[in-house]
Structures are given as C-alpha cells and as structure tokens.
C-alpha cells in the first residue's frame, strides 16, 4: 500500500501560512483536545483569521463542547513556537526587535496602575515573578516600592533591553522551561502571555510549584473584541480566554479565583482586556475542574458563536466596506 509522507499530508493552508511567515515548511501540526478539560469534541467558531501583514487566511479557532475553551486547532509542534517567538515575532508585530520608549513608558505606567488597583489584595512588599514580561517594565513600580522582582520571556531583544537599560533581573527562557525555586513568590503575573505559550498547563504547573502557600496569581487576557472577529482572532494568540476559562484554569492548577473583572485595572492602553486574580490553595486537579464545569462554570459553543456573529454583524453594518 502506498504510504503518504508527512509532508504530503500537511494541509495546503498550513503550508501557505508558514510561507506567509517566511518560515520553512518543516513543522508538524496536529489536532489537539481541549487544553482545559481534555475533551476531544469541539465546534469551529471561525476558520479565517488575521495572519498579520494585512493578510487573512485559514487557521481554525474552535470551542470545546464541554467547557467552552476557545483555542486554535490544529496546533504546531513546540519547535515552531520557540523559533517564531525567539526569531520572528517582534519583527512581524512591531517591525523592530528593540522596544520603543513609548512601549517602555506604557509598561511602567501599567505596572503603576496595577499596584494601585490591587492594593487591597497585595502585601506591602514581597517577591514578584512576571512570566512573559517582555522588557519587564511592569515590574519597575513594584521594585521601586521594595519588591524583589524577576521576569522571564523568550524574546531575546526585549529581555536584553530590560536587563541593560532598566537594570532588571530577567531571563531569556520559554515559560515551559523556567527553573524556579519552590515556594518562593508572593505574586505571579502572566499579563497576556498565557495566550501565547505552547503549553499553558505546564506553565501554570511550574508557577504553582514556585508559589508560596498564600501567593497570588494574576492573569490578563485579550478579552473582549474591539472590532471584527477576523481581526480579533489572529495567529499570535493560540487561545482566547474569558473570565470563565481563566477561572477554570486557576481551579485546575491550585488557585481559588477571588477577583475577576473587565475593569481597565492597568489603564486604557489594553482596551477590552480581562483580569483574574486568585489565591493559592491546597486542593487542585482535574476532579475539582470537572466538578466546577458540572456545576455550571462553563460556556457553550452555541453561545460563543452567537456572540461573535452578533459582533461581526454590528461591525459590518457600521463599516460595510472593510471586509468586502
């Protein structure tokens, strides 16, 4: 019997996508189960998304039929994401591998507003870990207030800037490869980065081990669309969290959600962003997760699809020529 080679089996839209990024056609992709609850059945929400550089193409986004987790499927192998984020991401998104002063100023201001917004939850000082910190600017106000800070990010250029120009203790490393001292951190922040990592479960497991017994975890997500779904869904975001899916992730990995909000707690430069803050607790695992889902902490694909259809209809009615 004729055996189809791996390269021949690669869908044409995957090859087109890789060529668009300027990356070699050598990365495997596969269909994956839900990253939150492990369920294998899902519903396609959108197939055509923003591929960057004013180009739209096929890269499906699905919703889990059990919990409503929204994510890209199929998924590439890990090496693809390591190569992309370490070598291509900033050039594609920003056109530059070095942060602008405006970017740094915004990071610092966001950190300042965050400290103020969460003052009733945070200890006066402690140890802070920022996962996916970019240049680390959000940690500057914490450091100035007496916190010990440490940040990780796979972006070589931005980490170098944070170390050399801001004097911050940063490490160039993927979230899944972090080596952290157990029971060390009072506050762990993942500000918009859990949407980008290859394995969010491995990332959160590492963070939970590094957390103190009453530590806090803060997650920021892209949240609410500010326009058409074809722009909201883009190839740089591998999953799209809601407040519900953030809370489910926390429950699964040993945090109890204590504050979930759509308020702009880091200021106006991240419109539509959502935030979830949780306390570390002893109990964790899939059992608690499934119990929460059975008790109604979930979203249905039908509700998600209806929401994005409504958003797109409203946008197209206001700007009918944009996607003609």
C-alpha positions in Angstrom: 0.0 0.0 0.0 1.3 3.5 -0.8 2.3 5.4 2.3 1.6 9.1 2.4 4.6 11.0 3.6 4.3 13.6 6.5 5.0 16.5 4.1 2.4 15.3 1.6 -0.2 15.0 4.4 0.3 18.7 5.5 -2.8 20.7 4.6 -2.3 23.3 2.0 -3.4 26.1 4.3 -0.7 25.2 6.8 2.0 25.4 4.1 0.5 28.7 2.9 0.6 30.1 6.5 4.3 29.0 7.0 5.3 30.6 3.7 3.5 33.8 4.8 5.6 34.0 7.9 8.8 33.3 6.0 9.3 30.1 7.9 10.3 26.7 6.4 7.7 24.1 5.7 9.1 21.6 8.2 6.9 22.0 11.2 4.3 19.3 12.1 0.8 20.2 13.2 -1.9 18.1 14.8 -5.4 18.3 16.2 -5.4 18.6 20.0 -8.0 18.1 22.7 -9.3 20.9 24.9 -6.4 22.5 26.9 -8.5 23.0 29.9 -10.7 19.9 30.4 -9.2 17.5 27.9 -12.5 16.9 25.9 -11.9 16.0 22.3 -15.0 17.3 20.7 -15.3 20.9 19.6 -17.2 23.3 17.4 -15.5 25.5 14.8 -16.1 29.2 15.6 -14.1 30.8 12.9 -11.7 29.5 10.1 -10.5 32.7 8.6 -8.4 34.9 10.9 -5.8 37.6 10.8 -2.3 36.3 9.7 -0.6 39.6 10.0 0.8 42.0 7.4 -2.7 42.9 6.2 -3.4 39.2 5.3 -6.3 37.0 6.3 -6.2 33.2 5.9 -7.3 29.9 7.3 -6.2 28.9 10.8 -9.2 27.5 12.6 -10.4 28.6 16.1 -12.7 26.1 17.9 -14.6 26.0 21.2 -14.6 22.9 23.4 -18.0 21.3 23.5 -17.7 20.6 27.3 -16.3 23.8 28.8 -16.2 26.3 26.0 -12.4 26.8 26.0 -11.6 28.8 22.8 -8.4 27.9 21.0 -6.6 27.3 17.7 -6.8 23.9 16.3 -4.7 22.3 14.8 -1.6 23.2 16.8 2.0 23.2 15.6 4.8 21.3 17.4 6.7 23.2 20.1 9.7 23.9 18.0 7.6 26.1 15.7 6.6 28.4 18.6 10.1 28.6 20.0 11.5 29.6 16.6 8.7 32.0 15.9 8.8 33.9 19.2 12.5 34.0 19.5 13.3 35.0 15.9 10.2 36.3 14.1 7.5 37.6 16.5 8.7 41.2 17.2 9.7 41.8 13.6 6.2 40.6 12.4 4.2 42.5 15.1 6.4 45.6 15.7 8.9 45.7 12.8 11.6 46.0 15.4 13.4 43.7 17.8 14.1 46.6 20.3 11.2 48.2 22.3 10.3 51.8 21.7 10.4 54.3 24.5 6.7 54.7 24.2 6.3 50.9 24.8 8.5 51.0 27.9 6.7 54.1 29.3 3.4 52.3 28.8 4.7 49.1 30.6 5.8 51.2 33.6 2.6 53.1 33.8 0.5 49.9 33.5 2.5 48.4 36.4 1.9 51.6 38.5 -1.8 51.5 37.9 -1.9 47.7 38.6 -0.3 48.2 42.0 -2.9 50.8 42.8 -5.8 48.8 41.5 -4.9 45.7 43.5 -3.7 47.4 46.7 -6.4 45.8 48.8 -5.2 42.3 47.7 -1.4 42.7 47.6 1.0 42.5 50.5 3.1 45.7 51.1 6.2 44.0 49.6 7.2 40.5 48.6 8.7 38.6 45.7 7.2 39.0 42.2 7.5 36.8 39.2 6.4 38.2 35.8 6.0 35.4 33.2 6.2 36.7 29.6 7.5 40.0 31.0 8.8 41.4 27.6 11.2 44.1 28.7 10.0 43.9 32.3 8.7 47.5 32.6 5.6 46.5 34.6 7.8 45.3 37.4 9.6 48.7 37.8 6.9 50.3 40.1 7.0 47.1 42.3 10.7 47.2 42.5 10.6 50.9 43.4 8.2 50.0 46.2 10.6 47.5 47.7 9.5 44.2 46.0 12.1 41.7 44.8 11.3 41.1 41.1 12.2 38.5 38.5 10.9 38.2 34.9 11.1 35.6 32.1 10.4 35.9 28.4 11.6 34.1 25.2 12.2 37.4 23.3 16.0 37.9 23.3 16.0 41.6 22.2 13.4 42.8 24.7 14.9 40.9 27.6 18.3 42.3 26.7 16.8 45.8 26.8 15.2 45.2 30.2 18.5 44.0 31.6 20.8 46.6 30.1 18.6 49.7 30.1 16.2 49.1 33.0 18.6 47.1 35.2 16.0 44.3 35.8 16.8 40.7 36.6 15.4 39.0 33.5 16.0 35.6 31.9 15.5 34.7 28.2 13.6 31.4 28.5 10.3 29.9 27.4 7.7 29.6 30.0 7.7 25.8 29.9 11.4 25.7 30.6 11.5 28.0 33.6 13.6 26.7 36.5 12.2 28.4 39.7 12.9 27.9 43.4 9.8 26.2 45.0 7.7 28.2 47.4 9.3 31.5 46.5 6.9 34.0 45.1 4.1 36.1 46.7 2.7 37.3 43.4 3.0 35.8 39.9 1.8 37.8 36.9 1.1 36.4 33.5 -0.1 39.5 31.6 -1.4 38.5 28.2 1.2 35.8 27.8 -0.8 32.7 28.6 -2.4 33.1 25.3 1.0 32.8 23.5 2.7 29.9 25.3 2.9 26.5 23.8 1.7 24.6 26.9 -0.4 26.7 29.4 -0.8 23.7 31.7 2.9 23.1 32.0 3.4 26.8 32.5 0.9 27.0 35.3 2.2 23.9 37.0 5.6 25.4 37.2 4.2 28.6 38.6 2.2 26.8 41.2 5.2 25.0 42.5 7.1 28.3 42.7 4.3 30.0 44.6 4.2 30.5 48.3 1.3 28.9 50.3 -0.8 32.1 50.2 0.5 33.5 47.0 -1.5 35.4 44.3 -1.7 34.6 40.6 -2.8 37.4 38.2 -3.9 36.5 34.7 -4.6 39.1 32.0 -6.3 38.1 28.7 -7.2 39.8 25.5 -10.8 39.5 26.5 -13.5 41.4 24.6 -13.2 42.1 20.8 -12.9 45.8 19.8 -13.8 45.1 16.2 -14.5 42.3 13.7 -13.6 38.7 14.7 -11.3 38.4 11.7 -9.0 40.9 13.4 -9.7 39.7 17.0 -8.7 36.1 16.1 -5.1 36.2 15.0 -2.3 33.7 14.6 -0.3 35.2 17.5 -3.0 34.2 20.1 -3.2 30.4 20.3 -6.1 30.6 22.8 -8.7 33.2 23.8 -9.6 33.4 27.4 -12.8 34.6 29.0 -13.3 35.2 32.7 -14.9 31.8 32.9 -12.0 29.9 31.3 -9.5 31.9 33.3 -11.2 30.7 36.5 -11.3 27.1 35.3 -7.6 27.2 34.6 -7.0 28.6 38.1 -9.1 25.9 39.7 -7.4 23.2 37.8 -3.9 24.3 38.9 -4.5 25.2 42.6 -5.7 28.7 42.8 -9.0 30.0 44.0 -10.3 32.9 42.0 -11.1 35.9 44.2 -11.4 38.8 41.8 -12.4 38.6 38.1 -13.0 41.8 36.2 -13.3 43.6 32.9 -12.3 46.9 34.5 -9.2 48.6 33.0 -7.0 48.0 36.1 -3.8 48.7 34.1 -5.2 51.7 32.3 -6.6 52.4 28.9 -3.9 51.0 26.6 -5.3 47.5 26.6 -9.0 48.0 25.6 -11.2 45.0 26.2 -8.7 43.2 28.4 -9.9 41.0 31.2 -8.2 40.1 34.5 -8.5 37.3 37.0 -6.8 37.2 40.4 -6.5 34.0 42.5 -5.2 32.8 45.9 -3.1 29.6 46.1 -4.9 26.8 47.8 -4.1 23.2 48.6 -6.7 21.4 46.5 -6.2 21.2 42.8 -6.7 18.9 39.8 -9.0 17.7 37.1 -11.6 16.4 39.6 -12.2 19.9 41.0 -12.2 21.3 37.5 -14.8 18.8 36.2 -16.9 19.5 39.3 -16.9 23.2 38.6 -17.9 22.6 35.0 -20.7 20.3 36.0 -22.0 22.9 38.4 -22.3 25.4 35.5 -18.9 27.2 35.3 -18.7 26.8 31.5 -19.6 28.4 28.2 -21.4 26.7 25.3 -20.1 26.8 21.7 -23.6 28.0 20.7 -23.4 31.0 23.0 -19.9 31.8 21.8 -20.8 31.5 18.2 -23.9 33.7 18.6 -21.8 36.3 20.4 -19.2 36.6 17.6 -21.9 36.5 14.9 -23.6 39.5 16.6 -20.3 41.3 17.0 -19.5 40.9 13.3 -22.9 41.9 12.1 -22.8 45.1 14.1 -19.3 45.9 12.8 -20.2 45.2 9.2 -23.3 47.3 9.5 -21.2 50.2 10.7 -18.3 49.7 8.3 -19.7 47.7 5.3 -16.7 48.1 3.0 -13.9 46.9 5.4 -14.1 43.2 4.6 -15.5 43.3 1.0 
